[in-house]
């Protein structure tokens, strides 16, 4: 007979599965992360896994969207606390560091990520697309700031800066310091 979980146990197990997924995804990728390993880390049976998530892909989708939401929320708080272009610079530095910790946020063109995308349901794919869109809009939703350049150009520069993380291992200088330098010198060109 299957054991039932209390609401608190369910919450703890779900969080444990999400944390294990995030860690394993960052370290090994989607394909090499097994439900068996995640269940072992969470201390549950494989059968119990499906009480929490309908599939491995559902867990990965939830983790990706959750991490993006946490980053958006924290970056928004930074910009709310400092309502000028330097608040945007601080938020960008925060986002870049979060991407550095979670390579699955920027590795969307890898074979591993393509395998995940191909297994997502339409609903899951739409959820990720919506989350990505909301992340891109973060810098448009600052009514107290005005771009000096075309908004698409500003967003392209911001996106290019963050995606430069893909080159972090080949840079001759510390990539965090390099990113900070670029942001500090470009922010005046992007915002009034």
Phi, psi and omega in degrees: 000134182289141179278138176264154182252146173288165178300320179295319178297318179300315180298315180294318180294315180299316178296320178297318177296318179296317179295317178297319179297312181301314181295313182292320179298317179295319185278318189243340184096172183295307188299322183273001176267118182256150176299322179302313180296318180297318179295319178300316180294326181274350179075033179231166176279161178298323177298323180292332179308318186285357169282337184257323182221139181289339182197167174301319182295325178297320177296313181298319177299314180297318180297312181300310182294323179294316179295317178299318179296318178298318179294314179301315182297313180294319179294321177298320179297320178299314182288333176288324179288330180228098190271048175221181183297337180284337171292322176297317179300316178298318180296318178298319179296320177297311181301314181301318180292326176291321176297322179298326180280337188230081186299339178293346178286335184237000184264035189288352179254008178284161176301319181301314180291325177298320177300315177300309182303322181290341180261354180289146172287166178299320179297317179294317179299319179294322179298316179293318179299317178297317179297318177298317180298316180297324178294319180295328183281350184309318184275351174274340188266032180248089187295339181273000180239151179227135177289145173274340182240172175308139183301321178295322177295315179301315180293325177294321178294314180299313179299316180297320178300309182294318182288351175297348177301335178296340181261006189303328183281346181253357180287140180284348180237161180309125186292330178292315178295322178297314179298312180302318180298314180297315180298313182300328182268342179263337187301324178292335179278340184266321186239148176284000000 
